[in-house]
Amino acid sequence: MPSLSSSRTPGSSSVGDRGALGEIVATRRVDLLLLLVALVWGSSYLAAKTLTDTVGVAVILSLRFLITTVALVVIWLMWNRRRATRRETLVGVVLGLTQAAVLILETHGIAGTSATNAGLIISLVIVFTPVTESITFRVPLPRMVFIAGIVAVVGVCLLVSGDGFVAPTVGDMLVLAAALVRAVHVTAVSALTRGREYSALTLTLIQSAVCAVIYTLADYQGVLHAVQHFDTGEWVGVLYLGLACSVFAFLVQTWAIQQTSASRASLLMGTEPVWAVLIGLSIGQEALHLLGIIGAGLIITGTYLGLRAETRHRTPPPTPVTTTPTPSR
């Protein structure tokens, strides 16, 4: 007769499995949310690419940032309500201008290349940023960062070559320019906000409002026409870019970085180009030839190596613990 300790009630195994799964999710919640941010950002290239086939770039960006700004205003009213100082407002405007330049280059580039290429090329910002920071703050960089940059650039050359060595498209070059300008933007964020208690939410709101104004003035007639004639699919795409890729990703990123290390967060969000490739190839039904596959692998490898080298360079070595010997008795 089986002992009572070995008996199981029906469904106890499934309950245990669900409990174990729930424990894993709870333990890795921050990691999973950061991976979700990377996935959302990786999918933004295909969403933008789809919209650029039917409407102008300025219109897409205008509607995206109008939605983002309205959502951030609501969040600001609920959570913050702290008025920005004059200097904080000025910094937000400057960063809004650089952010607007990044996105106009990036979105025009996406219109002239594939979502897969755009997602991979823009990831070079992780390699470019340490270089711009090194120049700005006069801080030497480890040799591996430059090696990683060379590997990634070779990868870009192979990626844009298609099934043979050809000149890159205008779209490819615009996305590459966007990566360079984004590196400058990220460095400017660090230089202008370092050591100051600025509200990340307030700065992001000001940047979004600046972008919304610039893009709307660039083609206000196109914006009005789009509002009147957009179909359901186009509104879903714009709302996805504004709410998921901007508001949701910003809030989750800000919260998650406070719960984990910056190095871990950077590595997890650095998977963005991987998601861009997977989504472009599967949902977007795009194709990569052999040279493109090799180039994609080199870009991802170079990006990862550069990120790891830069992270190790920034992380101070652990202080050795010295123990005082106890006197013998």
C-alpha positions as CSV (number, residue, x, y, z in Angstrom):
1,M,0.0,0.0,0.0
2,P,1.5,3.3,-1.0
3,S,2.4,5.7,1.9
4,L,0.4,8.8,2.3
5,S,3.6,10.9,1.8
6,S,3.9,9.6,-1.8
7,S,0.3,10.2,-2.8
8,R,-0.6,13.1,-5.0
9,T,-3.8,14.9,-5.5
10,P,-5.0,15.3,-9.1
11,G,-3.6,18.3,-10.7
12,S,-0.9,18.9,-8.1
13,S,1.9,18.5,-10.7
14,S,0.4,21.2,-13.0
15,V,-0.1,23.5,-10.0
16,G,3.5,23.0,-9.0
17,D,4.7,23.7,-12.6
18,R,2.6,26.9,-12.7
19,G,4.1,27.9,-9.3
20,A,7.6,27.3,-10.5
21,L,6.9,29.2,-13.7
22,G,5.5,32.1,-11.7
23,E,8.6,32.1,-9.5
24,I,10.9,32.2,-12.5
25,V,8.8,35.1,-14.0
26,A,8.9,37.0,-10.7
27,T,12.7,36.5,-10.3
28,R,13.4,37.5,-13.9
29,R,10.8,40.2,-14.2
30,V,13.2,43.0,-14.8
31,D,15.2,41.0,-17.4
32,L,12.0,40.0,-19.2
33,L,10.8,43.6,-19.3
34,L,14.1,44.9,-20.7
35,L,14.0,42.2,-23.4
36,L,10.5,43.3,-24.1
37,V,11.7,46.9,-24.6
38,A,14.4,45.6,-27.0
39,L,11.8,43.6,-28.9
40,V,9.5,46.6,-29.2
41,W,12.3,48.8,-30.4
42,G,13.3,46.1,-32.8
43,S,9.8,45.9,-34.2
44,S,9.6,49.7,-34.7
45,Y,11.6,49.5,-37.9
46,L,9.1,47.3,-39.7
47,A,6.2,49.4,-38.3
48,A,7.8,52.6,-39.6
49,K,8.7,50.9,-42.9
50,T,5.1,49.9,-43.5
51,L,3.8,53.4,-42.8
52,T,6.4,55.1,-45.1
53,D,5.0,53.1,-48.0
54,T,1.7,55.1,-47.8
55,V,2.4,58.5,-46.1
56,G,5.3,61.0,-45.7
57,V,8.0,60.7,-43.1
58,A,7.2,64.1,-41.5
59,V,3.5,63.1,-41.1
60,I,4.4,59.8,-39.4
61,L,6.8,61.5,-37.0
62,S,4.3,64.3,-36.3
63,L,1.5,61.9,-35.4
64,R,3.9,59.7,-33.4
65,F,5.2,62.5,-31.2
66,L,1.8,64.2,-30.8
67,I,0.5,61.0,-29.4
68,T,3.7,60.5,-27.3
69,T,3.5,64.1,-26.0
70,V,-0.2,63.8,-25.0
71,A,0.5,60.5,-23.2
72,L,3.5,62.0,-21.3
73,V,1.5,65.0,-20.3
74,V,-1.1,62.8,-18.7
75,I,1.6,60.8,-16.9
76,W,3.3,64.0,-15.8
77,L,0.0,65.3,-14.4
78,M,-0.6,62.1,-12.5
79,W,2.9,61.4,-11.2
80,N,5.1,64.5,-11.3
81,R,3.7,68.0,-11.7
82,R,7.1,69.5,-11.0
83,R,7.7,72.5,-13.2
84,A,10.9,72.5,-15.2
85,T,13.5,75.1,-14.4
86,R,14.7,77.5,-17.1
87,R,17.9,75.6,-17.6
88,E,16.1,72.3,-17.7
89,T,13.8,73.6,-20.3
90,L,16.7,74.9,-22.4
91,V,18.4,71.5,-22.1
92,G,15.2,69.7,-23.1
93,V,14.8,71.9,-26.2
94,V,18.4,71.3,-27.3
95,L,18.1,67.6,-26.9
96,G,14.7,67.7,-28.7
97,L,16.4,69.3,-31.7
98,T,19.1,66.6,-31.8
99,Q,16.5,63.9,-31.3
100,A,14.4,65.3,-34.1
101,A,17.5,65.2,-36.4
102,V,18.1,61.6,-35.5
103,L,14.6,60.5,-36.3
104,I,14.2,62.4,-39.5
105,L,17.4,60.8,-40.8
106,E,16.5,57.3,-39.5
107,T,12.9,57.3,-40.8
108,H,13.9,58.7,-44.2
109,G,16.5,56.0,-44.3
110,I,14.0,53.2,-43.4
111,A,11.9,54.4,-46.3
112,G,14.9,53.7,-48.6
113,T,16.1,50.4,-47.3
114,S,14.8,47.2,-45.5
115,A,13.7,47.1,-41.9
116,T,16.3,44.4,-41.3
117,N,19.2,46.6,-42.7
118,A,17.9,49.6,-40.7
119,G,17.7,47.7,-37.4
120,L,21.3,46.4,-37.8
121,I,22.9,49.6,-39.0
122,I,21.4,51.8,-36.3
123,S,22.7,49.4,-33.7
124,L,26.2,50.8,-34.5
125,V,25.3,53.6,-32.2
126,I,26.5,51.3,-29.4
127,V,30.0,51.3,-31.0
128,F,29.9,55.0,-32.0
129,T,28.8,56.4,-28.6
130,P,32.0,55.4,-26.7
131,V,34.0,57.2,-29.3
132,T,32.0,60.4,-29.2
133,E,32.1,60.3,-25.4
134,S,35.9,59.7,-25.4
135,I,36.3,62.8,-27.6
136,T,34.0,64.9,-25.6
137,F,35.2,64.0,-22.1
138,R,38.8,63.2,-23.2
139,V,38.7,59.8,-21.7
140,P,40.8,57.0,-23.3
141,L,39.1,53.9,-24.5
142,P,40.2,50.3,-24.5
143,R,41.6,48.9,-27.8
144,M,38.7,46.4,-28.0
145,V,36.2,49.2,-28.6
146,F,38.0,50.2,-31.7
147,I,38.4,46.6,-32.9
148,A,34.7,46.0,-32.3
149,G,34.0,49.1,-34.4
150,I,36.0,47.9,-37.3
151,V,34.3,44.5,-37.1
152,A,30.8,46.1,-37.1
153,V,31.7,48.5,-40.0
154,V,32.9,45.5,-42.1
155,G,29.6,43.9,-41.2
156,V,27.7,46.9,-42.5
157,C,29.6,46.8,-45.8
158,L,28.7,43.1,-46.3
159,L,25.1,43.7,-45.2
160,V,24.4,46.4,-47.7
161,S,26.1,44.5,-50.5
162,G,23.1,42.2,-50.9
163,D,24.1,39.2,-53.1
164,G,27.1,41.0,-54.5
165,F,29.4,43.9,-53.7
166,V,27.4,47.0,-54.7
167,A,27.2,50.6,-53.5
168,P,25.0,51.1,-50.5
169,T,21.6,52.6,-51.0
170,V,20.7,56.2,-50.0
171,G,18.6,54.7,-47.3
172,D,21.5,52.7,-45.9
173,M,23.6,55.8,-45.7
174,L,20.9,57.9,-44.1
175,V,20.5,55.2,-41.3
176,L,24.2,55.2,-40.9
177,A,24.2,59.0,-40.5
178,A,21.3,58.6,-38.0
179,A,23.5,56.3,-35.9
180,L,26.3,58.8,-35.9
181,V,23.9,61.7,-34.9
182,R,22.3,59.5,-32.3
183,A,25.7,58.9,-30.7
184,V,26.2,62.6,-30.6
185,H,22.7,63.0,-29.1
186,V,23.4,60.4,-26.4
187,T,26.7,62.1,-25.6
188,A,25.0,65.4,-25.4
189,V,22.4,64.0,-22.9
190,S,25.3,62.8,-20.7
191,A,27.2,66.1,-21.0
192,L,24.2,68.4,-20.3
193,T,22.6,66.4,-17.5
194,R,25.5,64.9,-15.6
195,G,25.5,65.9,-12.0
196,R,22.2,67.7,-12.2
197,E,18.9,66.5,-10.7
198,Y,16.8,66.8,-13.8
199,S,13.6,64.9,-14.1
200,A,13.9,62.2,-16.8
201,L,10.1,62.4,-17.4
202,T,10.2,66.2,-17.7
203,L,13.1,66.1,-20.1
204,T,11.5,63.4,-22.3
205,L,8.2,65.4,-22.3
206,I,10.0,68.5,-23.5
207,Q,11.9,66.6,-26.2
208,S,8.8,64.9,-27.4
209,A,7.0,68.3,-27.6
210,V,9.8,69.8,-29.6
211,C,9.8,66.9,-32.0
212,A,6.0,67.1,-32.4
213,V,6.2,70.9,-33.2
214,I,9.0,70.5,-35.7
215,Y,7.5,67.6,-37.6
216,T,4.0,69.1,-37.6
217,L,5.2,72.5,-39.0
218,A,7.2,70.6,-41.7
219,D,4.0,69.2,-43.2
220,Y,0.9,70.4,-41.3
221,Q,-1.3,69.9,-44.4
222,G,-0.2,66.3,-44.7
223,V,-0.9,65.8,-41.0
224,L,-4.4,67.2,-41.3
225,H,-5.0,65.0,-44.4
226,A,-3.8,61.9,-42.6
227,V,-6.0,62.5,-39.5
228,Q,-9.0,62.7,-41.8
229,H,-8.2,59.7,-44.1
230,F,-6.1,57.2,-42.1
231,D,-7.6,53.8,-42.0
232,T,-7.6,51.5,-39.0
233,G,-4.3,49.8,-39.9
234,E,-2.4,53.1,-40.2
235,W,-3.8,54.4,-36.9
236,V,-2.7,51.1,-35.2
237,G,0.8,51.6,-36.6
238,V,1.1,55.2,-35.5
239,L,-0.3,54.4,-32.0
240,Y,2.1,51.5,-31.7
241,L,5.0,53.8,-32.5
242,G,3.8,56.5,-30.1
243,L,2.6,54.5,-27.2
244,A,4.6,51.2,-27.3
245,C,7.9,52.3,-28.9
246,S,8.1,55.7,-27.1
247,V,6.0,55.9,-23.9
248,F,6.0,52.3,-22.8
249,A,9.6,51.7,-23.6
250,F,10.7,54.8,-21.9
251,L,8.8,54.1,-18.7
252,V,9.9,50.5,-18.5
253,Q,13.5,51.3,-19.3
254,T,13.6,54.0,-16.6
255,W,12.1,51.8,-14.0
256,A,14.1,48.6,-14.9
257,I,17.5,50.4,-14.8
258,Q,16.7,51.4,-11.2
259,Q,16.2,47.7,-10.3
260,T,19.3,46.3,-11.9
261,S,22.8,47.3,-13.0
262,A,23.4,49.6,-16.0
263,S,25.7,46.9,-17.5
264,R,23.0,44.2,-17.4
265,A,20.4,46.6,-18.7
266,S,22.6,47.6,-21.6
267,L,23.3,44.0,-22.6
268,L,19.6,43.1,-22.5
269,M,18.5,46.1,-24.5
270,G,21.5,45.5,-26.9
271,T,19.5,42.6,-28.3
272,E,17.4,45.1,-30.3
273,P,19.1,44.4,-33.7
274,V,18.5,40.7,-33.2
275,W,14.8,41.3,-32.8
276,A,14.9,43.7,-35.8
277,V,16.4,40.9,-38.0
278,L,14.0,38.2,-36.7
279,I,10.9,40.4,-37.2
280,G,12.0,41.7,-40.6
281,L,12.7,38.2,-41.9
282,S,9.6,36.6,-40.4
283,I,6.7,39.1,-40.3
284,G,8.2,41.5,-43.0
285,Q,9.1,38.6,-45.2
286,E,12.4,40.2,-46.1
287,A,15.4,38.3,-47.2
288,L,19.1,38.1,-46.5
289,H,21.7,36.6,-48.9
290,L,24.8,34.8,-47.7
291,L,26.9,38.0,-47.5
292,G,24.1,39.8,-45.7
293,I,23.9,37.0,-43.1
294,I,27.7,37.2,-42.6
295,G,27.5,41.0,-42.3
296,A,24.6,40.7,-39.8
297,G,26.6,38.3,-37.7
298,L,29.6,40.7,-37.7
299,I,27.4,43.7,-36.7
300,I,25.9,41.8,-33.8
301,T,29.3,40.5,-32.8
302,G,31.0,43.9,-33.0
303,T,28.2,45.6,-31.1
304,Y,28.3,43.0,-28.4
305,L,32.1,43.1,-28.1
306,G,32.1,46.9,-28.0
307,L,29.4,47.0,-25.4
308,R,31.2,44.5,-23.2
309,A,34.5,46.2,-23.5
310,E,33.1,49.6,-22.8
311,T,31.1,48.3,-19.8
312,R,34.2,46.6,-18.3
313,H,36.2,49.8,-18.9
314,R,33.6,51.8,-16.9
315,T,33.2,49.3,-14.1
316,P,35.9,49.8,-11.4
317,P,37.7,46.7,-10.2
318,P,36.5,45.3,-6.9
319,T,38.3,46.6,-3.9
320,P,40.3,43.7,-2.3
321,V,39.1,42.9,1.2
322,T,41.9,42.9,3.7
323,T,41.4,41.0,6.9
324,T,43.2,41.8,10.1
325,P,44.6,38.7,11.6
326,T,43.2,37.9,15.1
327,P,45.9,37.8,17.8
328,S,46.6,34.3,19.0
329,R,45.9,33.4,22.5
